[in-house]
Amino acid sequence: MSFTASQPDGSNDSLKSAISADGAPALEQQYRIPARCGVAVKVAKDQTIEVQNTHGTQVCDFWAFCQPGLDEFLSMAHTRTSLSSVFPKVGDKIVSNVRRPMFEITEDTSPGVHDTLLSCCDINRYKILGCKEYHDNCTDNLRMALMAIGLQAPSIPDPFNLWMNIPIAPNGSTAFEPTVSKPQDRVRLKALCDVIVVMSACPQDMNPINGVDCDPTELHFKVIN
């Protein structure tokens, strides 16, 4: 089985998702992440990105890469070690693969149920679940969102899965449960260095993480000073 980090296994409208040629946003402008697709955006140090769960049922896979190179990235493994917790909360700093703080979580209007354990879905995940044809997936959304602004994914880090509800039982087992957020819940993250953020409105429709109807929906975001 061959693997190239930057090359998607299929395509969708993530290739047309760019909010500008290089991902630079208009401050305070709200942007849409279409259902099942990904979008990339530049966030400068000390700016804040606000991600909104528009309909309350949607998981957002969230990645970030430090600029100017992309080899340093937001790392859930290093964040769990830094926080001694699997549940980042308001006031926490989430860190890179070299343990540099990349964001501070400054606001979360949801109950704070997010996931730092699971990898992003990919073509092989959906094959295992029984798909015979190409299925939109967060790995490809990451790749295509970066391609849309002229970049290539150097790797596929595990994402910060906003609003993803993965309860952990005392015996260590996990489950896939619907989000516990409500419409227009938002998370605000203050950038502590210059970054490229990529967000995917997760296309998972074979378990209920995107609501009991298994129906992926849109998300919205904006960058503010």
Backbone as CSV, one residue per row, in Angstrom:
resi,resn,N_x,N_y,N_z,CA_x,CA_y,CA_z,C_x,C_y,C_z
1,MET,0.852,-1.194,0.000,0.000,0.000,0.000,0.886,1.242,0.000
2,SER,0.797,2.042,-1.054,1.624,3.238,-1.154,0.947,4.403,-0.434
3,PHE,1.759,5.398,-0.055,1.221,6.556,0.654,2.057,7.771,0.328
4,THR,1.387,8.839,-0.090,2.027,10.127,-0.290,1.239,11.149,0.502
5,ALA,1.896,11.831,1.437,1.179,12.697,2.368,0.353,13.755,1.655
6,SER,0.877,14.324,0.577,0.227,15.482,-0.035,-0.809,15.131,-1.081
7,GLN,-0.870,13.873,-1.522,-1.700,13.510,-2.671,-3.047,12.946,-2.249
8,PRO,-4.150,13.618,-2.581,-5.466,13.089,-2.218,-5.816,11.842,-3.025
9,ASP,-6.697,11.028,-2.456,-7.140,9.797,-3.111,-8.383,10.013,-3.963
10,GLY,-8.954,11.212,-3.910,-10.126,11.576,-4.699,-10.244,13.081,-4.673
11,SER,-11.421,13.608,-4.979,-11.572,15.055,-4.972,-12.991,15.453,-4.595
12,ASN,-13.102,16.678,-4.090,-14.395,17.301,-3.834,-14.202,18.817,-3.882
13,ASP,-15.185,19.563,-3.400,-15.127,21.016,-3.515,-14.108,21.673,-2.584
14,SER,-13.402,20.887,-1.773,-12.304,21.455,-0.994,-11.262,22.093,-1.904
15,LEU,-11.129,21.587,-3.128,-10.175,22.155,-4.084,-10.556,23.567,-4.502
16,LYS,-11.841,23.942,-4.278,-12.306,25.284,-4.627,-12.611,26.100,-3.375
17,SER,-12.064,25.681,-2.248,-12.487,26.253,-0.962,-11.730,27.503,-0.552
18,ALA,-10.701,27.873,-1.296,-9.820,28.956,-0.834,-10.609,30.242,-0.599
19,ILE,-10.382,30.861,0.559,-11.019,32.148,0.854,-10.252,33.297,0.213
20,SER,-9.017,33.041,-0.198,-8.180,33.973,-0.963,-7.057,33.138,-1.562
21,ALA,-6.268,33.744,-2.430,-5.237,32.972,-3.138,-4.256,32.308,-2.189
22,ASP,-3.939,32.987,-1.069,-2.965,32.427,-0.128,-3.578,32.095,1.227
23,GLY,-4.892,32.149,1.328,-5.560,31.830,2.580,-5.669,32.978,3.557
24,ALA,-5.231,34.171,3.171,-5.332,35.325,4.068,-6.797,35.750,4.191
25,PRO,-7.305,35.932,5.419,-8.712,36.271,5.592,-8.952,37.773,5.674
26,ALA,-10.173,38.175,5.416,-10.633,39.504,5.801,-11.072,39.406,7.262
27,LEU,-10.481,40.202,8.118,-10.772,40.101,9.540,-12.244,40.381,9.811
28,GLU,-12.790,39.631,10.740,-14.184,39.750,11.187,-15.191,39.207,10.176
29,GLN,-14.749,38.794,9.007,-15.687,38.249,8.015,-15.945,36.780,8.303
30,GLN,-17.212,36.411,8.285,-17.555,35.012,8.511,-17.446,34.233,7.209
31,TYR,-16.772,33.086,7.288,-16.602,32.208,6.136,-17.287,30.877,6.398
32,ARG,-17.668,30.218,5.320,-18.375,28.932,5.397,-17.440,27.784,5.052
33,ILE,-17.539,26.708,5.814,-16.906,25.439,5.463,-18.031,24.528,4.991
34,PRO,-18.115,24.245,3.700,-19.228,23.423,3.219,-19.216,22.029,3.851
35,ALA,-20.384,21.444,3.978,-20.486,20.082,4.482,-19.570,19.160,3.695
36,ARG,-18.832,18.317,4.410,-17.977,17.275,3.836,-16.691,17.812,3.228
37,CYS,-16.411,19.123,3.398,-15.247,19.750,2.757,-14.316,20.392,3.781
38,GLY,-13.157,20.858,3.290,-12.171,21.513,4.136,-11.793,22.880,3.612
39,VAL,-11.330,23.763,4.514,-10.909,25.118,4.186,-9.649,25.448,4.984
40,ALA,-8.709,26.164,4.359,-7.489,26.608,5.026,-7.510,28.125,5.187
41,VAL,-6.901,28.621,6.274,-6.866,30.058,6.538,-5.584,30.412,7.287
42,LYS,-4.999,31.563,6.952,-3.857,32.078,7.690,-4.347,32.797,8.948
43,VAL,-3.677,32.540,10.053,-3.966,33.238,11.304,-2.631,33.733,11.863
44,ALA,-2.516,35.037,12.045,-1.270,35.623,12.538,-1.204,35.536,14.058
45,LYS,0.012,35.603,14.575,0.209,35.611,16.018,-0.646,36.700,16.657
46,ASP,-1.300,36.345,17.744,-2.178,37.205,18.547,-3.559,37.414,17.941
47,GLN,-3.799,36.923,16.729,-5.170,36.897,16.221,-5.898,35.681,16.793
48,THR,-7.209,35.711,16.734,-8.040,34.629,17.252,-8.880,34.055,16.127
49,ILE,-8.956,32.734,16.063,-9.876,32.089,15.140,-11.065,31.568,15.924
50,GLU,-12.250,31.898,15.437,-13.493,31.432,16.035,-14.133,30.422,15.095
51,VAL,-14.378,29.218,15.588,-15.020,28.160,14.806,-16.411,27.947,15.380
52,GLN,-17.416,27.983,14.495,-18.810,27.894,14.939,-19.446,26.591,14.461
53,ASN,-20.063,25.890,15.406,-20.831,24.691,15.080,-22.242,25.142,14.696
54,THR,-22.397,25.526,13.445,-23.568,26.258,12.977,-24.882,25.572,13.345
55,HIS,-24.953,24.272,13.130,-26.194,23.535,13.380,-26.135,22.702,14.663
56,GLY,-24.990,22.718,15.316,-24.858,22.063,16.613,-24.518,20.596,16.584
57,THR,-24.518,19.993,15.411,-24.327,18.541,15.319,-23.040,18.129,14.627
58,GLN,-22.221,19.085,14.193,-21.126,18.791,13.269,-19.764,18.775,13.965
59,VAL,-18.991,17.747,13.691,-17.601,17.661,14.141,-16.707,18.442,13.181
60,CYS,-15.720,19.138,13.747,-14.711,19.848,12.952,-13.334,19.267,13.246
61,ASP,-12.716,18.654,12.238,-11.308,18.273,12.360,-10.479,19.542,12.179
62,PHE,-9.605,19.823,13.148,-8.869,21.092,13.195,-7.381,20.785,13.249
63,TRP,-6.647,21.305,12.258,-5.188,21.187,12.219,-4.570,22.578,12.152
64,ALA,-3.299,22.672,12.498,-2.573,23.919,12.304,-1.101,23.611,12.062
65,PHE,-0.506,24.382,11.148,0.903,24.244,10.792,1.573,25.594,11.013
66,CYS,2.753,25.572,11.637,3.483,26.810,11.884,4.070,27.338,10.584
67,GLN,4.088,28.663,10.462,4.722,29.315,9.327,6.106,29.821,9.735
68,PRO,7.043,29.954,8.750,6.830,29.868,7.310,6.867,28.445,6.755
69,GLY,7.567,27.521,7.401,7.542,26.131,6.967,6.352,25.434,7.593
70,LEU,6.066,24.208,7.149,4.917,23.475,7.680,5.323,22.229,8.464
71,ASP,6.606,22.095,8.779,7.082,20.886,9.447,6.737,20.843,10.928
72,GLU,6.448,22.006,11.512,5.986,22.055,12.898,4.472,22.204,12.866
73,PHE,3.786,21.352,13.629,2.329,21.320,13.531,1.705,21.043,14.896
74,LEU,0.443,21.382,15.008,-0.307,21.128,16.230,-0.360,19.625,16.486
75,SER,0.036,19.218,17.680,0.175,17.795,18.002,-0.693,17.436,19.195
76,MET,-1.608,16.527,18.978,-2.462,16.073,20.084,-1.677,15.219,21.081
77,ALA,-0.731,14.414,20.617,0.060,13.600,21.542,0.853,14.491,22.488
78,HIS,1.493,15.521,21.958,2.281,16.420,22.799,1.371,17.278,23.678
79,THR,0.189,17.626,23.169,-0.759,18.397,23.980,-1.252,17.580,25.165
80,ARG,-1.598,16.332,24.941,-2.043,15.485,26.064,-0.962,15.380,27.127
81,THR,0.281,15.250,26.694,1.389,15.185,27.654,1.533,16.503,28.403
82,SER,1.448,17.612,27.668,1.608,18.934,28.267,0.523,19.225,29.297
83,LEU,-0.712,18.829,28.987,-1.845,19.153,29.855,-2.117,18.081,30.912
84,SER,-1.502,16.906,30.757,-1.844,15.748,31.607,-3.350,15.500,31.569
85,SER,-3.897,15.642,30.364,-5.340,15.486,30.184,-5.624,15.206,28.720
86,VAL,-6.736,14.515,28.460,-7.178,14.297,27.086,-8.262,15.302,26.693
87,PHE,-8.607,16.217,27.607,-9.693,17.165,27.366,-9.204,18.604,27.539
88,PRO,-8.699,19.256,26.486,-8.325,20.670,26.599,-9.548,21.515,26.937
89,LYS,-9.323,22.569,27.730,-10.412,23.433,28.174,-9.984,24.891,28.099
90,VAL,-10.933,25.788,28.337,-10.647,27.223,28.301,-9.495,27.539,29.250
91,GLY,-8.542,28.319,28.756,-7.349,28.672,29.522,-6.159,27.793,29.218
92,ASP,-6.386,26.619,28.592,-5.288,25.717,28.258,-4.573,26.171,26.993
93,LYS,-3.286,25.837,26.914,-2.493,26.063,25.711,-2.230,24.721,25.055
94,ILE,-2.520,24.660,23.753,-2.287,23.424,23.011,-1.032,23.609,22.165
95,VAL,-0.240,22.542,22.035,1.159,22.691,21.646,1.492,21.915,20.373
96,SER,2.691,22.227,19.854,3.172,21.627,18.607,3.962,20.355,18.881
97,ASN,4.419,19.748,17.785,5.231,18.537,17.885,6.629,18.802,18.427
98,VAL,6.995,20.073,18.632,8.222,20.378,19.360,7.880,21.081,20.685
99,ARG,6.615,20.924,21.105,6.109,21.355,22.416,6.000,22.866,22.563
100,ARG,5.983,23.594,21.450,5.776,25.032,21.513,4.279,25.326,21.611
101,PRO,3.848,26.189,22.530,2.432,26.578,22.558,2.034,27.246,21.249
102,MET,0.958,26.738,20.641,0.477,27.276,19.369,-0.823,28.064,19.521
103,PHE,-1.669,27.655,20.446,-2.944,28.329,20.681,-3.265,28.318,22.166
104,GLU,-3.993,29.338,22.586,-4.673,29.317,23.874,-6.168,29.280,23.606
105,ILE,-6.865,28.363,24.255,-8.317,28.299,24.133,-8.899,29.390,25.024
106,THR,-9.515,30.393,24.413,-9.984,31.556,25.167,-11.489,31.548,25.411
107,GLU,-12.233,30.763,24.638,-13.683,30.699,24.836,-14.216,29.380,24.286
108,ASP,-15.207,28.830,24.965,-15.884,27.632,24.484,-17.300,27.670,25.038
109,THR,-18.280,27.937,24.186,-19.660,28.052,24.652,-20.361,26.698,24.717
110,SER,-19.717,25.652,24.214,-20.274,24.304,24.271,-19.958,23.672,25.618
111,PRO,-20.460,22.463,25.888,-20.086,21.779,27.132,-18.610,21.387,27.220
112,GLY,-17.848,21.612,26.144,-16.411,21.335,26.193,-16.037,19.909,25.866
113,VAL,-16.927,19.194,25.215,-16.648,17.801,24.842,-16.017,17.788,23.452
114,HIS,-14.707,17.553,23.420,-13.925,17.495,22.187,-13.015,16.264,22.280
115,ASP,-12.447,15.863,21.165,-11.621,14.652,21.143,-10.187,14.963,20.737
116,THR,-9.227,14.383,21.462,-7.808,14.503,21.121,-7.170,13.142,20.850
117,LEU,-7.976,12.080,20.777,-7.427,10.735,20.672,-7.426,10.176,19.257
118,LEU,-8.472,10.440,18.491,-8.669,9.713,17.248,-8.014,10.388,16.055
119,SER,-7.564,9.568,15.137,-7.015,10.058,13.871,-8.151,10.538,12.979
120,CYS,-7.789,11.282,11.931,-8.809,11.715,10.972,-9.191,10.553,10.056
121,CYS,-10.430,10.595,9.566,-10.877,9.557,8.648,-10.138,9.674,7.319
122,ASP,-10.012,8.554,6.633,-9.328,8.509,5.339,-9.975,7.440,4.475
123,ILE,-9.463,7.279,3.269,-10.073,6.340,2.329,-10.080,4.915,2.880
124,ASN,-9.027,4.537,3.604,-8.957,3.180,4.126,-9.933,2.954,5.278
125,ARG,-10.197,3.998,6.070,-11.201,3.898,7.123,-12.567,3.541,6.523
126,TYR,-12.923,4.201,5.432,-14.231,3.939,4.831,-14.270,2.590,4.115
127,LYS,-13.145,2.136,3.584,-13.100,0.782,3.034,-13.359,-0.246,4.125
128,ILE,-12.753,-0.037,5.295,-12.967,-0.945,6.424,-14.432,-0.947,6.841
129,LEU,-15.073,0.230,6.729,-16.491,0.333,7.087,-17.417,-0.190,5.995
130,GLY,-16.847,-0.615,4.863,-17.659,-1.261,3.840,-17.883,-0.474,2.569
131,CYS,-17.290,0.712,2.445,-17.477,1.505,1.230,-16.760,0.863,0.048
132,LYS,-17.459,0.769,-1.064,-16.860,0.225,-2.289,-16.366,1.334,-3.214
133,GLU,-16.957,2.526,-3.081,-16.582,3.668,-3.898,-15.864,4.706,-3.037
134,TYR,-15.305,5.719,-3.703,-14.633,6.793,-2.960,-15.615,7.483,-2.014
135,HIS,-15.152,7.763,-0.813,-15.944,8.479,0.197,-15.152,9.713,0.612
136,ASP,-15.810,10.884,0.622,-15.147,12.076,1.156,-14.559,11.756,2.519
137,ASN,-13.392,12.347,2.825,-12.754,12.059,4.103,-11.897,13.241,4.531
138,CYS,-11.646,13.335,5.835,-10.943,14.494,6.379,-9.484,14.552,5.951
139,THR,-8.854,13.397,5.765,-7.469,13.401,5.298,-7.356,14.096,3.949
140,ASP,-8.222,13.724,3.018,-8.196,14.370,1.703,-8.632,15.825,1.787
141,ASN,-9.575,16.144,2.696,-9.977,17.546,2.853,-8.801,18.408,3.300
142,LEU,-7.973,17.882,4.184,-6.758,18.587,4.598,-5.844,18.810,3.400
143,ARG,-5.593,17.754,2.652,-4.705,17.852,1.491,-5.231,18.878,0.485
144,MET,-6.517,18.784,0.162,-7.080,19.647,-0.882,-7.221,21.095,-0.419
145,ALA,-7.539,21.309,0.856,-7.637,22.684,1.358,-6.283,23.386,1.267
146,LEU,-5.198,22.659,1.538,-3.867,23.246,1.389,-3.526,23.449,-0.083
147,MET,-3.880,22.495,-0.919,-3.641,22.657,-2.352,-4.368,23.887,-2.895
148,ALA,-5.546,24.180,-2.347,-6.343,25.312,-2.823,-5.658,26.650,-2.585
149,ILE,-4.707,26.691,-1.635,-3.946,27.930,-1.400,-2.474,27.763,-1.794
150,GLY,-2.200,26.766,-2.629,-0.870,26.618,-3.204,0.141,25.916,-2.329
151,LEU,-0.325,25.141,-1.337,0.578,24.429,-0.429,0.349,22.927,-0.529
152,GLN,1.293,22.174,0.041,1.165,20.725,0.087,1.295,20.252,1.526
153,ALA,0.485,19.301,1.894,0.556,18.742,3.244,1.849,17.949,3.401
154,PRO,2.701,18.320,4.362,3.937,17.566,4.562,3.707,16.268,5.321
155,SER,2.582,16.198,6.034,2.245,15.026,6.832,0.762,15.103,7.148
156,ILE,0.230,14.070,7.782,-1.175,14.042,8.184,-1.224,13.895,9.704
157,PRO,-1.147,15.010,10.442,-1.187,14.918,11.903,-2.576,14.495,12.389
158,ASP,-2.618,13.958,13.595,-3.919,13.735,14.230,-4.548,15.089,14.535
159,PRO,-5.832,15.259,14.244,-6.475,16.560,14.438,-6.977,16.758,15.862
160,PHE,-7.261,18.018,16.182,-8.055,18.376,17.353,-9.501,18.293,16.875
161,ASN,-10.242,17.289,17.327,-11.582,17.018,16.828,-12.608,17.802,17.647
162,LEU,-12.900,19.019,17.181,-13.825,19.880,17.911,-15.222,19.275,17.907
163,TRP,-15.828,19.220,19.077,-17.190,18.737,19.325,-17.357,17.238,19.117
164,MET,-16.293,16.518,18.850,-16.410,15.070,18.657,-16.531,14.392,20.021
165,ASN,-17.556,13.588,20.173,-17.907,12.975,21.456,-17.476,11.512,21.465
166,ILE,-16.316,11.268,22.055,-15.748,9.917,22.131,-15.578,9.558,23.607
167,PRO,-16.637,9.076,24.259,-16.503,8.730,25.681,-15.523,7.586,25.890
168,ILE,-14.799,7.654,27.000,-13.802,6.640,27.348,-14.300,5.900,28.583
169,ALA,-14.523,4.616,28.451,-15.018,3.800,29.561,-13.881,3.466,30.527
170,PRO,-14.206,3.083,31.767,-13.163,2.726,32.737,-12.226,1.623,32.243
171,ASN,-12.713,0.746,31.366,-11.847,-0.324,30.858,-11.008,0.107,29.668
172,GLY,-11.115,1.403,29.300,-10.322,1.936,28.207,-10.994,1.901,26.852
173,SER,-12.162,1.307,26.740,-12.845,1.249,25.453,-13.451,2.608,25.120
174,THR,-13.644,2.842,23.837,-14.214,4.105,23.360,-15.477,3.829,22.558
175,ALA,-16.264,4.886,22.351,-17.491,4.782,21.563,-17.641,6.030,20.713
176,PHE,-18.440,5.931,19.666,-18.739,7.053,18.785,-20.145,7.537,19.095
177,GLU,-20.248,8.718,19.690,-21.539,9.238,20.127,-21.818,10.595,19.468
178,PRO,-23.092,10.999,19.389,-23.420,12.307,18.809,-22.825,13.455,19.627
179,THR,-22.605,14.579,18.967,-22.138,15.771,19.665,-23.128,16.165,20.760
180,VAL,-22.619,16.889,21.767,-23.488,17.405,22.829,-23.545,18.931,22.764
181,SER,-23.128,19.492,21.646,-23.163,20.938,21.456,-24.527,21.365,20.930
182,LYS,-24.738,22.674,20.902,-26.003,23.226,20.403,-25.705,24.138,19.224
183,PRO,-26.715,24.494,18.422,-26.487,25.378,17.278,-25.800,26.684,17.687
184,GLN,-24.802,27.053,16.891,-24.015,28.280,17.034,-23.055,28.255,18.226
185,ASP,-22.868,27.106,18.864,-21.772,27.018,19.826,-20.468,27.351,19.110
186,ARG,-19.549,27.979,19.832,-18.290,28.379,19.212,-17.116,28.096,20.144
187,VAL,-15.974,27.905,19.493,-14.692,27.793,20.187,-13.789,28.878,19.634
188,ARG,-13.127,29.613,20.536,-12.151,30.627,20.119,-10.765,30.196,20.571
189,LEU,-9.813,30.269,19.626,-8.432,29.901,19.899,-7.536,31.063,19.475
190,LYS,-6.759,31.586,20.415,-5.817,32.669,20.138,-4.498,32.080,19.669
191,ALA,-4.045,32.524,18.485,-2.789,32.020,17.938,-1.605,32.609,18.693
192,LEU,-0.670,31.764,19.072,0.530,32.188,19.790,1.746,32.238,18.876
193,CYS,1.538,31.930,17.595,2.556,32.062,16.553,1.797,32.145,15.226
194,ASP,2.491,32.480,14.151,1.848,32.539,12.837,1.561,31.126,12.348
195,VAL,0.322,30.887,11.904,-0.072,29.524,11.542,-0.932,29.516,10.285
196,ILE,-0.981,28.338,9.667,-2.005,27.995,8.692,-2.938,27.011,9.382
197,VAL,-4.201,27.371,9.522,-5.211,26.496,10.105,-5.977,25.818,8.982
198,VAL,-6.246,24.537,9.144,-7.112,23.816,8.220,-8.243,23.187,9.023
199,MET,-9.469,23.358,8.541,-10.649,22.796,9.195,-11.430,21.960,8.199
200,SER,-11.919,20.818,8.650,-12.740,19.943,7.818,-14.078,19.702,8.508
201,ALA,-15.167,19.962,7.781,-16.498,19.565,8.251,-16.601,18.059,7.990
202,CYS,-16.316,17.283,9.012,-16.115,15.836,8.857,-17.269,15.179,8.095
203,PRO,-16.953,14.382,7.058,-17.994,13.767,6.238,-18.494,12.418,6.747
204,GLN,-18.154,12.075,7.991,-18.546,10.762,8.519,-20.074,10.640,8.573
205,ASP,-20.602,9.671,7.824,-22.044,9.429,7.802,-22.368,7.956,8.044
206,MET,-21.390,7.239,8.619,-21.585,5.813,8.880,-21.584,5.488,10.367
207,ASN,-21.479,6.528,11.199,-21.744,6.415,12.629,-22.294,7.778,13.071
208,PRO,-22.805,7.906,14.296,-23.574,9.111,14.658,-22.768,10.275,15.208
209,ILE,-21.461,10.377,14.923,-20.709,11.489,15.513,-21.208,12.837,15.015
210,ASN,-21.783,12.878,13.804,-22.348,14.119,13.275,-23.861,14.156,13.456
211,GLY,-24.339,13.643,14.592,-25.752,13.655,14.903,-26.400,12.306,14.654
212,VAL,-27.522,12.082,15.311,-28.190,10.781,15.227,-28.662,10.479,13.809
213,ASP,-28.859,11.511,12.987,-29.272,11.295,11.607,-28.094,10.989,10.681
214,CYS,-26.870,11.018,11.225,-25.656,10.737,10.440,-25.606,11.613,9.183
215,ASP,-25.858,12.914,9.385,-25.981,13.846,8.271,-24.985,14.984,8.432
216,PRO,-23.803,14.922,7.799,-22.813,15.990,7.908,-23.369,17.323,7.417
217,THR,-22.993,18.405,8.113,-23.483,19.737,7.768,-22.320,20.718,7.692
218,GLU,-22.654,21.964,7.389,-21.655,23.020,7.255,-21.176,23.512,8.613
219,LEU,-20.051,24.236,8.589,-19.509,24.975,9.732,-19.217,26.393,9.258
220,HIS,-18.943,27.293,10.204,-18.510,28.642,9.867,-17.332,29.040,10.756
221,PHE,-16.548,30.007,10.282,-15.413,30.502,11.080,-15.129,31.931,10.707
222,LYS,-14.387,32.615,11.588,-13.863,33.943,11.279,-12.588,34.159,12.061
223,VAL,-11.763,35.086,11.584,-10.513,35.463,12.248,-10.697,36.888,12.763
224,ILE,-10.354,37.093,14.034,-10.546,38.398,14.676,-9.255,38.819,15.374
225,ASN,-9.091,40.122,15.534,-7.938,40.635,16.269,-8.181,40.558,17.768
